[in-house]
């Protein structure tokens, strides 16, 4: 049957439409439930995912030690102990420089206020004139308005600000430090057990994937692709973070910026966070450069050096080292990292990219999820 030259939908298409709507609704409900679960159990998911990420990066080293007839338990123990010891030694060696940078923050804020005060409170500015006129109008209105008659005694209430309780702040700081150390221990244990287990979980996942050979093959291929992409991404990120840290340290030291070593470490660590790490380092170093030198040109030089380093590393070396197999759509990466940061804070910014790589690898292998994989890809 035709209406105005157009074909009417068949009965099968009409019957299928409610099914599609129902499937979309169920998918939206499932996504909302998953987000709620990820937020509710963040204290469990974050250490596990961090340990999984570290195990992906360290597994090649443990495998090489095992090829030299060193048991995995011993290799994993020595490797983690070396990493933890090296991290603690690096932090201890830079303690004085970091404390000096932290102690200079109040003076930095004071200098920024002094630099901005003349621009904000200029007597001849249009904004100041408008504020003065508004004040005079308000005073004239108050003088012409009759005062209400007194209706009795009025009790004056004075709100006192509570005194600074150092014990409460020390107690809260101690609890925060204990919680951070506890999470670090959980991450270390998860990483250790994953390194020791080797490919045990991979074989178990392939075994429980399904009875057919096709299902097992798809599971193994997806796991292999996830492992390969995350390993390549983490190793490249580690190399590039060291490169960014060294280059930033040398550039800032050549410019004469104070605490160049601390800025090098910060830039290397924050380079693990796409986009936002580079923005934080560039903005912070430019601000302190302006305070130190008192010249806008020098602050722009500091910011330009940081932008050039991150630009070369992020847009030239990163795509060349990872290849197109791990390429993601930049818009999707930015929105995804932003969403994971909204969900888990700083840890979401750090884990967002590996999680999206794993999602893309799974979607590329499952027939019904291939449109999502195409959307995530470049």
Secondary structure by P-SEA (a helix, b strand, c coil): ccccccccccaaaaaaaaaaaaaaaaaaaaaaaaaaaaaaacccaaaaaaaaaaaaaaaaaaaaaaaacccaaaaaaaaaaaaaaaaaaaaaaaaaaaaaaaaaaaaaaaaaaaaacccccccccaaaaaaaaaaaaaaaaaaaccccccccbbbbbbbbcccccaaaaaaaaaaaaaaaaaaaaaaaaaaaaaaaacaaaaaaaaaaccccaaaaaaaaaaaaaaaaaaaaaaaaaaaaaaaaaaaaaaaaaaacccaaaaaaaaaaaaccccaaaaaaaaaaaaaaaaaacccaaaaaaaaaaaaaaaaaaaccaaaaaacccccccaaaaaaaaaaaaaacaaaaaaaaaaaaaaaaaaaaccccaaaaaaaacc
